């Protein structure tokens, strides 16, 4: 998958795939990770899918990384 032109990797938690999501982006000499965990029942109403939020954050982050 790509995020803002960067080759990204996304995976969900095996135990609770809707509540925990990870997105990794390559950077110049490292990688940048986004981890979203939605644990609170009230937060789950606002963020029903952690990967939707993680991808949003990763997209914003990718725009700030040097190309």
Number of C-alpha atoms within 10 A of each C-alpha: 8 11 19 13 11 17 11 19 14 17 13 17 13 9 8 10 14 18 20 20 24 19 21 20 22 16 14 9 5 8 10 15 19 18 19 20 21 19 11 10 10 10 12 15 10 9 17 15 18 22 24 14 18 22 21 13 16 23 18 13 16 20 13 9 13 7 10
